[in-house]
Amino acid sequence: MPDFAFESAGPRPVCGLDEAGRGPWAGPVVAAAVMLDPARIPPGLDDSKRLTPARRAALVEALAGCARVGVGVASVAEIDAVNVLQASFLAMRRALADLRAPAALALVDGPHAPPDLGCPARPVVGGDGLCLSIAAASIVAKVTRDRIMVALAQQYPGYGWETNMGYGVPAHAAGLARLGVTPHHRRTFLPVHKMLCEGETSSV
């Protein structure tokens, strides 16, 4: 289980940063920044992937009442323009700005910290399973992005986004083959790019 050791070892205040949605074929990348109150940490914070949807939703509600939370989004157009890694960094910078509280240190999930973050940053590999602030950020980012994809699924039925969240599972691939590419598909991602190229070839 994650703990508060990383936050306690550095300058304060500290925030955790994490993103959701780097791998899917469709939808934005969403990042979250969370600054926990050491005296009011909700019990059960963990890597979002280890929690049920109901538990994640309950923790997001709890965090809204006892922590500072910021969210940042990078669009599909931005992902295609600058690549998904740089888009995730952009979303993280936006999440930190949305936090509206100066951080002395940002603990960032993964091997790399975004450049030009606006405060010192420390990457933590596997941080969502080690550090409570990053775990909290992973939960907020995941829940926020899932809700976006569920809403998009109502506008674009047939791809299964309400359950696969835009990832390249067979149901999504089948929907893509049957219905074609939507404005929310990442055109630089290989399966989508290949379909677009095949469409151009067949129209010549």
NUSE-820569 format. One record per residue: y, x, z of N, C-alpha, C, CB in turn; residue in three letters; residue number from 0. Coordinates in nm, 2 decimals. Glycine has a CB too. Example, Ala and Ser with C-alpha at 12.3 -4.5 7.8 and 13.67 -1.06 7.14 Angstrom:
2
{{-0.57 1.32 0.78} {-0.45 1.23 0.78} {-0.33 1.32 0.78} {-0.45 1.13 0.90} ALA 0}
{{-0.22 1.28 0.71} {-0.11 1.37 0.71} {0.00 1.29 0.79} {-0.06 1.41 0.57} SER 1}
//
This chain:
204
{{-0.12 0.08 0.00} {0.00 0.00 0.00} {0.13 0.09 0.00} {0.00 -0.09 0.12} MET 0}
{{0.23 0.05 -0.07} {0.35 0.12 -0.07} {0.42 0.12 0.07} {0.45 0.07 -0.17} PRO 1}
{{0.50 0.22 0.10} {0.57 0.23 0.23} {0.71 0.27 0.20} {0.50 0.32 0.32} ASP 2}
{{0.79 0.29 0.31} {0.93 0.32 0.31} {0.96 0.47 0.32} {1.01 0.25 0.42} PHE 3}
{{0.86 0.56 0.30} {0.87 0.70 0.32} {0.97 0.76 0.22} {0.74 0.77 0.31} ALA 4}
{{0.96 0.72 0.10} {1.06 0.78 -0.01} {1.20 0.75 0.03} {1.02 0.73 -0.15} PHE 5}
{{1.23 0.62 0.07} {1.36 0.58 0.10} {1.41 0.66 0.23} {1.37 0.43 0.13} GLU 6}
{{1.32 0.68 0.32} {1.36 0.74 0.45} {1.39 0.89 0.43} {1.25 0.72 0.55} SER 7}
{{1.33 0.95 0.33} {1.35 1.10 0.31} {1.47 1.14 0.24} {1.23 1.15 0.24} ALA 8}
{{1.54 1.05 0.18} {1.66 1.09 0.10} {1.79 1.03 0.15} {1.64 1.05 -0.04} GLY 9}
{{1.90 1.05 0.08} {2.02 0.99 0.11} {2.02 0.84 0.10} {2.14 1.05 0.03} PRO 10}
{{2.10 0.77 0.17} {2.11 0.62 0.17} {2.25 0.58 0.14} {2.07 0.56 0.31} ARG 11}
{{2.26 0.46 0.08} {2.16 0.36 0.05} {2.08 0.40 -0.08} {2.22 0.22 0.03} PRO 12}
{{1.95 0.35 -0.08} {1.86 0.38 -0.18} {1.82 0.25 -0.25} {1.73 0.45 -0.13} VAL 13}
{{1.80 0.26 -0.38} {1.75 0.14 -0.46} {1.62 0.19 -0.53} {1.86 0.08 -0.55} CYS 14}
{{1.54 0.09 -0.56} {1.42 0.11 -0.65} {1.45 0.05 -0.78} {1.30 0.05 -0.59} GLY 15}
{{1.40 0.12 -0.89} {1.42 0.07 -1.03} {1.29 0.07 -1.10} {1.52 0.17 -1.10} LEU 16}
{{1.26 -0.04 -1.17} {1.14 -0.05 -1.25} {1.17 -0.15 -1.36} {1.02 -0.10 -1.16} ASP 17}
{{1.08 -0.14 -1.46} {1.10 -0.23 -1.58} {0.97 -0.30 -1.61} {1.14 -0.15 -1.70} GLU 18}
{{0.98 -0.40 -1.69} {0.86 -0.48 -1.73} {0.87 -0.50 -1.88} {0.84 -0.61 -1.65} ALA 19}
{{0.77 -0.49 -1.96} {0.77 -0.53 -2.10} {0.78 -0.42 -2.20} {0.87 -0.62 -2.11} GLY 20}
{{0.74 -0.30 -2.17} {0.75 -0.19 -2.27} {0.64 -0.21 -2.38} {0.74 -0.06 -2.21} ARG 21}
{{0.53 -0.26 -2.34} {0.42 -0.27 -2.43} {0.40 -0.39 -2.52} {0.29 -0.26 -2.36} GLY 22}
{{0.46 -0.50 -2.49} {0.44 -0.62 -2.57} {0.49 -0.61 -2.72} {0.50 -0.74 -2.51} PRO 23}
{{0.44 -0.70 -2.80} {0.49 -0.70 -2.94} {0.61 -0.79 -2.95} {0.38 -0.76 -3.03} TRP 24}
{{0.64 -0.87 -2.85} {0.75 -0.96 -2.86} {0.82 -0.97 -2.73} {0.70 -1.10 -2.90} ALA 25}
{{0.95 -1.01 -2.74} {1.03 -1.03 -2.62} {1.11 -0.91 -2.57} {0.94 -1.07 -2.50} GLY 26}
{{1.20 -0.92 -2.48} {1.29 -0.81 -2.43} {1.22 -0.72 -2.33} {1.41 -0.87 -2.37} PRO 27}
{{1.28 -0.61 -2.30} {1.25 -0.53 -2.19} {1.34 -0.58 -2.07} {1.26 -0.38 -2.22} VAL 28}
{{1.28 -0.59 -1.95} {1.36 -0.64 -1.84} {1.34 -0.53 -1.73} {1.32 -0.78 -1.79} VAL 29}
{{1.45 -0.49 -1.67} {1.45 -0.40 -1.55} {1.51 -0.47 -1.43} {1.53 -0.27 -1.59} ALA 30}
{{1.47 -0.42 -1.32} {1.53 -0.47 -1.19} {1.56 -0.35 -1.10} {1.43 -0.57 -1.12} ALA 31}
{{1.67 -0.37 -1.03} {1.71 -0.27 -0.92} {1.71 -0.35 -0.79} {1.85 -0.21 -0.95} ALA 32}
{{1.65 -0.29 -0.69} {1.64 -0.36 -0.56} {1.68 -0.26 -0.45} {1.50 -0.42 -0.53} VAL 33}
{{1.77 -0.30 -0.36} {1.81 -0.23 -0.25} {1.77 -0.31 -0.12} {1.97 -0.20 -0.25} MET 34}
{{1.66 -0.26 -0.06} {1.61 -0.33 0.06} {1.69 -0.30 0.19} {1.46 -0.28 0.08} LEU 35}
{{1.69 -0.40 0.27} {1.74 -0.38 0.41} {1.62 -0.34 0.49} {1.81 -0.52 0.46} ASP 36}
{{1.62 -0.22 0.55} {1.51 -0.17 0.63} {1.46 -0.26 0.74} {1.53 -0.04 0.68} PRO 37}
{{1.56 -0.34 0.79} {1.52 -0.43 0.90} {1.47 -0.57 0.85} {1.65 -0.45 0.99} ALA 38}
{{1.47 -0.59 0.72} {1.43 -0.73 0.67} {1.35 -0.71 0.54} {1.56 -0.81 0.64} ARG 39}
{{1.25 -0.63 0.55} {1.16 -0.61 0.43} {1.05 -0.72 0.43} {1.10 -0.47 0.43} ILE 40}
{{1.05 -0.80 0.32} {0.94 -0.90 0.32} {0.80 -0.84 0.32} {0.96 -0.99 0.19} PRO 41}
{{0.71 -0.90 0.40} {0.58 -0.85 0.40} {0.50 -0.87 0.27} {0.50 -0.91 0.52} PRO 42}
{{0.41 -0.78 0.24} {0.33 -0.80 0.12} {0.38 -0.75 -0.01} {0.31 -0.95 0.10} GLY 43}
{{0.49 -0.67 -0.01} {0.54 -0.60 -0.13} {0.44 -0.50 -0.18} {0.68 -0.53 -0.10} LEU 44}
{{0.41 -0.51 -0.31} {0.31 -0.42 -0.37} {0.34 -0.41 -0.52} {0.17 -0.47 -0.34} ASP 45}
{{0.27 -0.33 -0.58} {0.28 -0.32 -0.73} {0.26 -0.46 -0.78} {0.17 -0.22 -0.79} ASP 46}
{{0.34 -0.51 -0.87} {0.34 -0.64 -0.92} {0.20 -0.68 -0.98} {0.45 -0.67 -1.02} SER 47}
{{0.14 -0.58 -1.04} {0.01 -0.60 -1.11} {-0.10 -0.64 -1.01} {-0.03 -0.48 -1.19} LYS 48}
{{-0.08 -0.61 -0.89} {-0.18 -0.63 -0.79} {-0.17 -0.77 -0.72} {-0.18 -0.53 -0.68} ARG 49}
{{-0.06 -0.84 -0.76} {-0.03 -0.97 -0.69} {-0.05 -1.09 -0.79} {0.12 -0.97 -0.64} LEU 50}
{{-0.08 -1.20 -0.73} {-0.09 -1.32 -0.81} {0.05 -1.37 -0.85} {-0.17 -1.43 -0.73} THR 51}
{{0.05 -1.45 -0.96} {0.18 -1.51 -1.00} {0.25 -1.58 -0.89} {0.16 -1.60 -1.12} PRO 52}
{{0.18 -1.66 -0.81} {0.24 -1.74 -0.70} {0.29 -1.64 -0.59} {0.13 -1.83 -0.64} ALA 53}
{{0.22 -1.54 -0.56} {0.27 -1.44 -0.46} {0.40 -1.37 -0.51} {0.16 -1.34 -0.43} ARG 54}
{{0.40 -1.33 -0.64} {0.52 -1.27 -0.70} {0.64 -1.36 -0.69} {0.49 -1.22 -0.85} ARG 55}
{{0.62 -1.48 -0.73} {0.73 -1.58 -0.72} {0.78 -1.60 -0.58} {0.69 -1.71 -0.78} ALA 56}
{{0.69 -1.60 -0.49} {0.74 -1.62 -0.35} {0.82 -1.50 -0.30} {0.62 -1.64 -0.25} ALA 57}
{{0.77 -1.38 -0.34} {0.84 -1.26 -0.30} {0.98 -1.25 -0.37} {0.76 -1.13 -0.33} LEU 58}
{{0.99 -1.29 -0.49} {1.12 -1.29 -0.56} {1.22 -1.38 -0.48} {1.11 -1.34 -0.70} VAL 59}
{{1.17 -1.49 -0.44} {1.26 -1.59 -0.36} {1.29 -1.52 -0.22} {1.18 -1.72 -0.33} GLU 60}
{{1.20 -1.45 -0.16} {1.23 -1.39 -0.03} {1.33 -1.28 -0.05} {1.10 -1.33 0.03} ALA 61}
{{1.31 -1.20 -0.16} {1.40 -1.08 -0.18} {1.54 -1.13 -0.21} {1.35 -1.00 -0.30} LEU 62}
{{1.56 -1.25 -0.27} {1.69 -1.30 -0.30} {1.77 -1.33 -0.17} {1.68 -1.43 -0.38} ALA 63}
{{1.70 -1.35 -0.06} {1.76 -1.39 0.06} {1.78 -1.27 0.16} {1.68 -1.49 0.13} GLY 64}
{{1.72 -1.15 0.13} {1.73 -1.04 0.22} {1.75 -0.91 0.16} {1.60 -1.04 0.31} CYS 65}
{{1.77 -0.90 0.03} {1.79 -0.77 -0.03} {1.90 -0.78 -0.14} {1.66 -0.71 -0.09} ALA 66}
{{1.95 -0.67 -0.18} {2.04 -0.67 -0.30} {1.95 -0.66 -0.42} {2.15 -0.56 -0.29} ARG 67}
{{1.98 -0.74 -0.52} {1.89 -0.74 -0.64} {1.98 -0.74 -0.77} {1.79 -0.86 -0.64} VAL 68}
{{1.95 -0.66 -0.86} {2.02 -0.66 -0.99} {1.91 -0.66 -1.10} {2.11 -0.53 -1.01} GLY 69}
{{1.95 -0.73 -1.21} {1.86 -0.74 -1.33} {1.93 -0.70 -1.45} {1.80 -0.88 -1.34} VAL 70}
{{1.86 -0.63 -1.54} {1.91 -0.59 -1.67} {1.81 -0.61 -1.78} {1.95 -0.44 -1.67} GLY 71}
{{1.86 -0.65 -1.90} {1.78 -0.69 -2.01} {1.82 -0.61 -2.13} {1.78 -0.84 -2.04} VAL 72}
{{1.72 -0.56 -2.21} {1.75 -0.50 -2.34} {1.68 -0.58 -2.44} {1.70 -0.35 -2.34} ALA 73}
{{1.75 -0.62 -2.54} {1.70 -0.72 -2.64} {1.60 -0.66 -2.74} {1.82 -0.78 -2.72} SER 74}
{{1.54 -0.74 -2.81} {1.45 -0.70 -2.92} {1.52 -0.62 -3.02} {1.38 -0.82 -2.99} VAL 75}
{{1.64 -0.66 -3.06} {1.73 -0.58 -3.15} {1.76 -0.44 -3.10} {1.86 -0.66 -3.18} ALA 76}
{{1.78 -0.43 -2.97} {1.81 -0.30 -2.91} {1.68 -0.21 -2.91} {1.86 -0.31 -2.77} GLU 77}
{{1.57 -0.28 -2.88} {1.44 -0.21 -2.88} {1.41 -0.15 -3.02} {1.32 -0.30 -2.84} ILE 78}
{{1.43 -0.23 -3.12} {1.41 -0.18 -3.26} {1.51 -0.08 -3.30} {1.42 -0.30 -3.35} ASP 79}
{{1.63 -0.08 -3.24} {1.74 0.01 -3.28} {1.72 0.15 -3.22} {1.87 -0.04 -3.25} ALA 80}
{{1.68 0.15 -3.09} {1.68 0.28 -3.02} {1.55 0.33 -2.97} {1.78 0.28 -2.91} VAL 81}
{{1.44 0.25 -2.99} {1.30 0.26 -2.94} {1.29 0.21 -2.80} {1.26 0.41 -2.94} ASN 82}
{{1.17 0.18 -2.76} {1.14 0.10 -2.64} {1.17 0.18 -2.51} {1.00 0.05 -2.64} VAL 83}
{{1.15 0.31 -2.52} {1.18 0.39 -2.40} {1.33 0.39 -2.37} {1.13 0.54 -2.42} LEU 84}
{{1.41 0.42 -2.48} {1.55 0.42 -2.46} {1.61 0.28 -2.42} {1.62 0.47 -2.58} GLN 85}
{{1.54 0.18 -2.47} {1.58 0.04 -2.44} {1.55 0.01 -2.29} {1.51 -0.06 -2.53} ALA 86}
{{1.44 0.07 -2.24} {1.41 0.05 -2.10} {1.51 0.12 -2.01} {1.26 0.09 -2.07} SER 87}
{{1.55 0.24 -2.06} {1.66 0.31 -1.98} {1.79 0.23 -1.98} {1.68 0.45 -2.04} PHE 88}
{{1.82 0.17 -2.10} {1.94 0.08 -2.11} {1.93 -0.04 -2.01} {1.96 0.03 -2.25} LEU 89}
{{1.81 -0.10 -2.01} {1.79 -0.21 -1.91} {1.81 -0.17 -1.77} {1.66 -0.28 -1.94} ALA 90}
{{1.76 -0.05 -1.74} {1.77 0.00 -1.60} {1.92 0.03 -1.56} {1.69 0.13 -1.58} MET 91}
{{1.99 0.08 -1.66} {2.14 0.11 -1.63} {2.21 -0.03 -1.60} {2.20 0.18 -1.74} ARG 92}
{{2.17 -0.13 -1.68} {2.23 -0.26 -1.66} {2.19 -0.32 -1.53} {2.19 -0.35 -1.78} ARG 93}
{{2.06 -0.30 -1.49} {2.02 -0.35 -1.36} {2.09 -0.29 -1.25} {1.87 -0.33 -1.35} ALA 94}
{{2.11 -0.16 -1.26} {2.19 -0.09 -1.15} {2.33 -0.14 -1.14} {2.18 0.06 -1.17} LEU 95}
{{2.39 -0.16 -1.26} {2.53 -0.22 -1.26} {2.53 -0.36 -1.20} {2.58 -0.22 -1.40} ALA 96}
{{2.43 -0.44 -1.23} {2.42 -0.57 -1.18} {2.40 -0.58 -1.03} {2.31 -0.65 -1.25} ASP 97}
{{2.35 -0.47 -0.97} {2.33 -0.46 -0.83} {2.46 -0.48 -0.75} {2.26 -0.33 -0.79} LEU 98}
{{2.57 -0.43 -0.81} {2.70 -0.44 -0.75} {2.71 -0.38 -0.61} {2.74 -0.59 -0.74} ARG 99}
{{2.64 -0.27 -0.59} {2.64 -0.20 -0.47} {2.62 -0.05 -0.50} {2.54 -0.25 -0.36} ALA 100}
{{2.70 0.04 -0.45} {2.68 0.18 -0.48} {2.55 0.23 -0.42} {2.80 0.26 -0.44} PRO 101}
{{2.47 0.30 -0.50} {2.35 0.36 -0.45} {2.37 0.51 -0.44} {2.23 0.33 -0.54} ALA 102}
{{2.32 0.57 -0.33} {2.33 0.72 -0.31} {2.21 0.78 -0.39} {2.32 0.76 -0.17} ALA 103}
{{2.10 0.70 -0.41} {1.98 0.75 -0.48} {1.91 0.64 -0.54} {1.89 0.83 -0.39} LEU 104}
{{1.86 0.65 -0.67} {1.77 0.56 -0.73} {1.64 0.62 -0.74} {1.83 0.51 -0.87} ALA 105}
{{1.54 0.55 -0.69} {1.40 0.59 -0.71} {1.34 0.51 -0.83} {1.31 0.56 -0.58} LEU 106}
{{1.30 0.58 -0.93} {1.26 0.52 -1.06} {1.11 0.53 -1.08} {1.34 0.59 -1.17} VAL 107}
{{1.05 0.42 -1.11} {0.91 0.43 -1.14} {0.88 0.51 -1.27} {0.85 0.28 -1.16} ASP 108}
{{0.78 0.60 -1.27} {0.74 0.67 -1.39} {0.79 0.82 -1.38} {0.80 0.61 -1.51} GLY 109}
{{0.76 0.89 -1.49} {0.78 1.03 -1.49} {0.93 1.07 -1.53} {0.69 1.10 -1.59} PRO 110}
{{1.00 0.97 -1.58} {1.14 1.00 -1.63} {1.24 0.91 -1.56} {1.14 0.99 -1.78} HIS 111}
{{1.36 0.96 -1.54} {1.47 0.88 -1.49} {1.57 0.87 -1.60} {1.54 0.95 -1.37} ALA 112}
{{1.63 0.75 -1.62} {1.73 0.73 -1.73} {1.85 0.82 -1.71} {1.78 0.58 -1.73} PRO 113}
{{1.90 0.88 -1.82} {2.02 0.96 -1.82} {2.14 0.87 -1.80} {2.04 1.04 -1.95} PRO 114}
{{2.25 0.93 -1.75} {2.37 0.85 -1.73} {2.36 0.73 -1.64} {2.43 0.82 -1.86} ASP 115}
{{2.28 0.74 -1.54} {2.25 0.62 -1.45} {2.37 0.59 -1.36} {2.13 0.65 -1.37} LEU 116}
{{2.45 0.69 -1.33} {2.57 0.66 -1.25} {2.55 0.70 -1.10} {2.60 0.51 -1.25} GLY 117}
{{2.42 0.74 -1.07} {2.39 0.80 -0.94} {2.28 0.89 -0.95} {2.37 0.68 -0.83} CYS 118}
{{2.25 0.98 -0.85} {2.13 1.06 -0.85} {2.01 0.98 -0.86} {2.13 1.15 -0.73} PRO 119}
{{1.91 1.03 -0.93} {1.78 0.95 -0.95} {1.66 1.05 -0.93} {1.78 0.89 -1.09} ALA 120}
{{1.56 0.99 -0.88} {1.43 1.06 -0.86} {1.32 0.98 -0.92} {1.40 1.09 -0.71} ARG 121}
{{1.25 1.04 -1.02} {1.13 0.97 -1.08} {1.02 0.98 -0.98} {1.10 1.02 -1.22} PRO 122}
{{0.94 0.87 -0.97} {0.82 0.87 -0.89} {0.70 0.81 -0.97} {0.85 0.78 -0.76} VAL 123}
{{0.61 0.90 -1.01} {0.50 0.85 -1.09} {0.41 0.76 -1.00} {0.42 0.98 -1.14} VAL 124}
{{0.38 0.64 -1.06} {0.30 0.55 -0.98} {0.38 0.49 -0.87} {0.18 0.61 -0.93} GLY 125}
{{0.52 0.49 -0.88} {0.60 0.45 -0.77} {0.59 0.30 -0.73} {0.74 0.47 -0.81} GLY 126}
{{0.55 0.21 -0.82} {0.53 0.07 -0.78} {0.42 0.05 -0.68} {0.51 -0.01 -0.90} ASP 127}
{{0.33 0.15 -0.67} {0.22 0.14 -0.57} {0.24 0.23 -0.45} {0.09 0.17 -0.64} GLY 128}
{{0.35 0.30 -0.45} {0.38 0.40 -0.34} {0.51 0.37 -0.26} {0.39 0.54 -0.40} LEU 129}
{{0.60 0.31 -0.33} {0.74 0.30 -0.27} {0.78 0.16 -0.27} {0.84 0.38 -0.35} CYS 130}
{{0.82 0.11 -0.15} {0.85 -0.03 -0.13} {0.97 -0.08 -0.22} {0.88 -0.06 0.01} LEU 131}
{{1.07 0.00 -0.24} {1.18 -0.04 -0.32} {1.14 -0.06 -0.46} {1.30 0.06 -0.31} SER 132}
{{1.06 0.04 -0.51} {1.02 0.03 -0.65} {0.92 -0.09 -0.67} {0.95 0.16 -0.70} ILE 133}
{{0.83 -0.11 -0.57} {0.74 -0.23 -0.57} {0.82 -0.36 -0.58} {0.65 -0.23 -0.45} ALA 134}
{{0.93 -0.37 -0.50} {1.01 -0.49 -0.51} {1.08 -0.50 -0.65} {1.12 -0.48 -0.40} ALA 135}
{{1.12 -0.39 -0.71} {1.18 -0.40 -0.84} {1.08 -0.44 -0.94} {1.24 -0.26 -0.88} ALA 136}
{{0.96 -0.39 -0.93} {0.85 -0.42 -1.02} {0.82 -0.57 -1.02} {0.72 -0.34 -1.00} SER 137}
{{0.83 -0.63 -0.90} {0.80 -0.77 -0.89} {0.91 -0.86 -0.95} {0.79 -0.81 -0.74} ILE 138}
{{1.04 -0.82 -0.92} {1.15 -0.89 -0.98} {1.15 -0.88 -1.13} {1.28 -0.84 -0.92} VAL 139}
{{1.13 -0.76 -1.18} {1.13 -0.74 -1.33} {1.02 -0.82 -1.40} {1.11 -0.59 -1.36} ALA 140}
{{0.90 -0.82 -1.34} {0.79 -0.89 -1.40} {0.81 -1.04 -1.39} {0.66 -0.86 -1.32} LYS 141}
{{0.85 -1.10 -1.28} {0.87 -1.24 -1.27} {0.99 -1.28 -1.37} {0.91 -1.28 -1.13} VAL 142}
{{1.09 -1.21 -1.37} {1.21 -1.24 -1.46} {1.16 -1.24 -1.61} {1.32 -1.15 -1.44} THR 143}
{{1.09 -1.14 -1.65} {1.05 -1.13 -1.79} {0.94 -1.24 -1.82} {0.99 -1.00 -1.82} ARG 144}
{{0.85 -1.27 -1.73} {0.75 -1.37 -1.75} {0.82 -1.51 -1.77} {0.65 -1.38 -1.63} ASP 145}
{{0.93 -1.53 -1.70} {1.00 -1.66 -1.71} {1.07 -1.67 -1.85} {1.10 -1.68 -1.60} ARG 146}
{{1.12 -1.56 -1.89} {1.18 -1.55 -2.03} {1.08 -1.59 -2.13} {1.25 -1.41 -2.05} ILE 147}
{{0.96 -1.53 -2.12} {0.86 -1.55 -2.22} {0.80 -1.69 -2.22} {0.74 -1.45 -2.20} MET 148}
{{0.79 -1.75 -2.10} {0.75 -1.89 -2.09} {0.85 -1.98 -2.16} {0.73 -1.93 -1.95} VAL 149}
{{0.98 -1.95 -2.14} {1.08 -2.03 -2.21} {1.08 -2.01 -2.36} {1.22 -1.99 -2.16} ALA 150}
{{1.06 -1.89 -2.41} {1.05 -1.86 -2.55} {0.92 -1.93 -2.61} {1.04 -1.71 -2.58} LEU 151}
{{0.82 -1.94 -2.53} {0.70 -2.01 -2.58} {0.72 -2.15 -2.61} {0.58 -1.99 -2.48} ALA 152}
{{0.81 -2.22 -2.54} {0.85 -2.35 -2.57} {0.92 -2.37 -2.71} {0.93 -2.41 -2.46} GLN 153}
{{0.99 -2.26 -2.75} {1.07 -2.26 -2.87} {0.98 -2.22 -2.99} {1.19 -2.17 -2.86} GLN 154}
{{0.88 -2.13 -2.96} {0.79 -2.08 -3.06} {0.65 -2.10 -3.02} {0.82 -1.93 -3.09} TYR 155}
{{0.59 -2.22 -3.02} {0.45 -2.24 -2.98} {0.36 -2.18 -3.08} {0.43 -2.39 -2.96} PRO 156}
{{0.24 -2.15 -3.03} {0.13 -2.10 -3.12} {0.10 -1.96 -3.10} {0.17 -2.12 -3.26} GLY 157}
{{0.18 -1.88 -3.03} {0.16 -1.74 -3.01} {0.10 -1.71 -2.87} {0.29 -1.66 -3.02} TYR 158}
{{0.10 -1.81 -2.78} {0.04 -1.80 -2.65} {0.13 -1.72 -2.55} {-0.09 -1.73 -2.66} GLY 159}
{{0.26 -1.71 -2.58} {0.34 -1.63 -2.49} {0.35 -1.68 -2.35} {0.48 -1.63 -2.55} TRP 160}
{{0.32 -1.81 -2.33} {0.32 -1.86 -2.19} {0.21 -1.80 -2.11} {0.31 -2.01 -2.20} GLU 161}
{{0.11 -1.74 -2.17} {0.01 -1.68 -2.09} {-0.01 -1.53 -2.12} {-0.13 -1.74 -2.12} THR 162}
{{0.02 -1.49 -2.25} {0.00 -1.34 -2.28} {0.13 -1.26 -2.27} {-0.05 -1.33 -2.42} ASN 163}
{{0.25 -1.33 -2.25} {0.38 -1.27 -2.23} {0.42 -1.18 -2.34} {0.38 -1.20 -2.10} MET 164}
{{0.36 -1.20 -2.46} {0.40 -1.12 -2.58} {0.32 -1.00 -2.60} {0.54 -1.08 -2.56} GLY 165}
{{0.22 -0.98 -2.52} {0.13 -0.86 -2.54} {0.03 -0.89 -2.66} {0.04 -0.83 -2.41} TYR 166}
{{-0.02 -0.78 -2.71} {-0.10 -0.79 -2.83} {-0.24 -0.83 -2.81} {-0.09 -0.66 -2.90} GLY 167}
{{-0.26 -0.94 -2.75} {-0.40 -1.00 -2.73} {-0.44 -1.07 -2.85} {-0.40 -1.09 -2.60} VAL 168}
{{-0.58 -1.10 -2.86} {-0.62 -1.17 -2.99} {-0.55 -1.30 -3.02} {-0.77 -1.20 -2.97} PRO 169}
{{-0.52 -1.38 -2.91} {-0.45 -1.51 -2.94} {-0.31 -1.49 -3.00} {-0.44 -1.59 -2.81} ALA 170}
{{-0.24 -1.38 -2.96} {-0.11 -1.35 -3.01} {-0.13 -1.30 -3.16} {-0.04 -1.25 -2.93} HIS 171}
{{-0.23 -1.22 -3.18} {-0.25 -1.17 -3.32} {-0.29 -1.28 -3.41} {-0.37 -1.06 -3.31} ALA 172}
{{-0.37 -1.38 -3.36} {-0.40 -1.49 -3.45} {-0.28 -1.58 -3.48} {-0.51 -1.58 -3.37} ALA 173}
{{-0.19 -1.60 -3.38} {-0.07 -1.67 -3.40} {0.02 -1.60 -3.50} {0.00 -1.70 -3.27} GLY 174}
{{0.03 -1.47 -3.49} {0.11 -1.39 -3.58} {0.06 -1.41 -3.72} {0.11 -1.25 -3.54} LEU 175}
{{-0.07 -1.40 -3.74} {-0.13 -1.41 -3.87} {-0.11 -1.55 -3.93} {-0.28 -1.38 -3.87} ALA 176}
{{-0.12 -1.65 -3.85} {-0.11 -1.79 -3.89} {0.04 -1.84 -3.91} {-0.17 -1.88 -3.79} ARG 177}
{{0.13 -1.79 -3.82} {0.26 -1.85 -3.82} {0.37 -1.75 -3.87} {0.30 -1.89 -3.69} LEU 178}
{{0.34 -1.62 -3.87} {0.43 -1.52 -3.92} {0.52 -1.46 -3.80} {0.52 -1.58 -4.02} GLY 179}
{{0.62 -1.39 -3.84} {0.70 -1.31 -3.75} {0.82 -1.39 -3.71} {0.75 -1.18 -3.81} VAL 180}
{{0.85 -1.40 -3.58} {0.97 -1.47 -3.53} {1.08 -1.37 -3.50} {0.93 -1.54 -3.39} THR 181}
{{1.20 -1.42 -3.47} {1.31 -1.33 -3.44} {1.29 -1.26 -3.31} {1.44 -1.41 -3.43} PRO 182}
{{1.19 -1.30 -3.23} {1.17 -1.23 -3.10} {1.05 -1.13 -3.11} {1.13 -1.33 -3.00} HIS 183}
{{1.00 -1.10 -3.23} {0.90 -1.00 -3.25} {0.97 -0.86 -3.27} {0.81 -1.03 -3.36} HIS 184}
{{0.91 -0.76 -3.22} {0.96 -0.62 -3.23} {0.92 -0.57 -3.37} {0.92 -0.53 -3.11} ARG 185}
{{1.01 -0.56 -3.46} {0.98 -0.52 -3.59} {0.93 -0.37 -3.61} {1.09 -0.54 -3.68} ARG 186}
{{0.97 -0.29 -3.52} {0.92 -0.15 -3.52} {0.79 -0.13 -3.46} {1.02 -0.06 -3.45} THR 187}
{{0.73 -0.23 -3.40} {0.59 -0.21 -3.34} {0.49 -0.23 -3.45} {0.57 -0.32 -3.23} PHE 188}
{{0.39 -0.15 -3.46} {0.30 -0.13 -3.57} {0.24 -0.26 -3.62} {0.19 -0.04 -3.54} LEU 189}
{{0.18 -0.35 -3.54} {0.12 -0.47 -3.60} {0.22 -0.56 -3.66} {0.05 -0.55 -3.49} PRO 190}
{{0.34 -0.57 -3.61} {0.45 -0.65 -3.66} {0.50 -0.59 -3.79} {0.56 -0.68 -3.56} VAL 191}
{{0.53 -0.46 -3.78} {0.58 -0.38 -3.90} {0.48 -0.39 -4.02} {0.60 -0.24 -3.86} HIS 192}
{{0.35 -0.38 -3.99} {0.25 -0.39 -4.09} {0.25 -0.53 -4.16} {0.11 -0.36 -4.03} LYS 193}
{{0.27 -0.63 -4.08} {0.27 -0.77 -4.14} {0.39 -0.78 -4.22} {0.27 -0.87 -4.02} MET 194}
{{0.51 -0.73 -4.18} {0.63 -0.74 -4.26} {0.61 -0.67 -4.39} {0.75 -0.69 -4.18} LEU 195}
{{0.55 -0.55 -4.39} {0.53 -0.47 -4.51} {0.44 -0.54 -4.60} {0.48 -0.33 -4.47} CYS 196}
{{0.33 -0.60 -4.55} {0.24 -0.67 -4.63} {0.30 -0.79 -4.70} {0.11 -0.72 -4.55} GLU 197}
{{0.39 -0.86 -4.62} {0.47 -0.97 -4.68} {0.56 -0.93 -4.79} {0.55 -1.04 -4.58} GLY 198}
{{0.62 -0.81 -4.78} {0.71 -0.76 -4.89} {0.63 -0.73 -5.01} {0.79 -0.64 -4.84} GLU 199}
{{0.51 -0.67 -4.99} {0.42 -0.63 -5.10} {0.37 -0.75 -5.18} {0.31 -0.54 -5.05} THR 200}
{{0.34 -0.85 -5.10} {0.28 -0.97 -5.17} {0.39 -1.05 -5.24} {0.22 -1.06 -5.07} SER 201}
{{0.51 -1.03 -5.21} {0.62 -1.10 -5.27} {0.67 -1.03 -5.40} {0.74 -1.13 -5.18} SER 202}
{{0.63 -0.91 -5.42} {0.67 -0.83 -5.54} {0.60 -0.88 -5.66} {0.65 -0.68 -5.52} VAL 203}
//
